Each structure stands twice: as C-alpha cells, then as structure tokens.
Amino acid sequence: MTVFRVMQIVVVTDDLLKEELLADGVLAGARVEWISEIEELNKYPNAEACIDLLFTPTGERIQLLQQKDIVIINSVEYTLTETHQDFVRINGWNTFLKSATIEASAGTANRAKAENVFDCFHKKISWLPDTPGFVTPRVVSMMINEAYMALQDGVSTMDEIDIAMKLGTNYPYGPFEWAEKIGREKITALLEKLSLQNPLYTPASSL
C-alpha cells in the first residue's frame, strides 16, 4: 500500500473536470488548490504537485509547469516526447476522469509520485506505453468515427444509433452523445494524428 505523504496539489481545471476528479472524494489530509488559469500557479510556490487538466502544449506553459516536482498533464493526443519527458500524461478527457482507474504514461522514476497524487483522489493508475490516444480514447474515438460514417451512409439517425449502442454494448453514452461530451475537435485531432500511421483512423468527413 502506498504511504500517503501530506502534500499540496494544485489542479488547473474547469468546473466539469473538477467534478469528475472529485467523483470519489479527497483523502483526508490532502491539501488541494483549484485554479482555472495556469498563471495562477505562481501563487503556490511550495506546492509539490500540479495536475493540469486544461493542458495545451505551448512552450510557455511547459516552462511554468516545470517548476513543480511532479507534473501531471491531461494529454491524450500529445506524448511525453512531444511535451516533456519528466511529466506524467493522463487520459483526462471528459467522462473518463470520473473512473476509479486512470490511464497514464510516465517514466519509471515518476510513477510512484503520480500514484501518491492520485491516491489523494481515491484513484488508481493503469500504466500504458507513451503512445497517442492510450487505449480507451482510441477505442471510443473509432466507435464515434464509425457512427458518423454510418450516419453519412444513411444507415440510421443519430438518436437511433445512440440508443442501439447503449442497449447493445451497455456503453454509458451513445457515440454522438459521447462525441459532444468529449468534444468533436479533440476526437478529430486524435484520429488525424493516428491516421498518419494507419489510414483506418481517418476521420469521417461529417465529424
């Protein structure tokens, strides 16, 4: 069992992702500060950890984050090679962060620290290779893409496809409903990146 060490964690987030991260509560003794703008990170010079759920891969943002001992970024599309090798990247897409298990990638030296941070939110980490999309976002993105292709071909309506997928697969959302919750621009960006290696990921024109 991981031994909890009291630490100060700064979380850069919006209200929706904050609610998802807090789905299982916070461990007693953990000090969590919530901010909405990365520039506010300077107000917490003694914080050991930062979780940036609104991460964008800009040089200025990466430089600011580097001040912390452990940096966890919500980065489904961009790998650590493209951001910073000392960071920890997670799948923090909308609807996934509420899960009790978080998909993540990190170097060996940072894994125990990241586990310690997520223990504070009663969440475990599933460590995966540092590849774009992890596992679940790839699967869900492809499912959504196929749904848009089926819609283009006139197979059925959005509502009917959503209902069929929820009833047939027991998914929490239908593909079109899920696309709106995640953000179609995020799904398209991931699919476009994956399609550079495999054309099967080419986004539907209507997506």
C-alpha positions, 0 to 999 in steps of 0.5 A: 500500500502506498504511504500517503505523504501530506502534500499540496496539489494544485489542479488547473481545471474547469468546473466539469473536470473538477467534478469528475476528479472529485467523483470519489472524494479527497483523502483526508489530509490532502491539501488541494488548490483549484485554479482555472488559469495556469498563471495562477500557479505562481501563487503556490510556490511550495506546492509539490504537485500540479495536475493540469487538466486544461493542458495545451502544449505551448512552450510557455506553459511547459516552462511554468509547469516545470517548476513543480516536482511532479507534473501531471498533464491531461494529454491524450493526443500529445506524448511525453516526447512531444511535451516533456519527458519528466511529466506524467500524461493522463487520459483526462478527457471528459467522462473518463476522469470520473473512473476509479482507474486512470490511464497514464504514461510516465517514466519509471522514476515518476510513477510512484509520485503520480500514484501518491497524487492520485491516491489523494483522489481515491484513484488508481493508475493503469500504466500504458506505453507513451503512445497517442490516444492510450487505449480507451480514447482510441477505442471510443474515438473509432466507435464515434468515427464509425457512427458518423460514417454510418450516419453519412451512409444513411444507415440510421439517425443519430438518436437511433444509433445512440440508443442501439449502442447503449442497449447493445454494448451497455456503453454509458453514452451513445457515440454522438452523445459521447462525441459532444461530451468529449468534444468533436475537435479533440476526437478529430485531432486524435484520429488525424494524428493516428491516421498518419500511421494507419489510414483506418483512423481517418476521420469521417468527413461529417465529424 
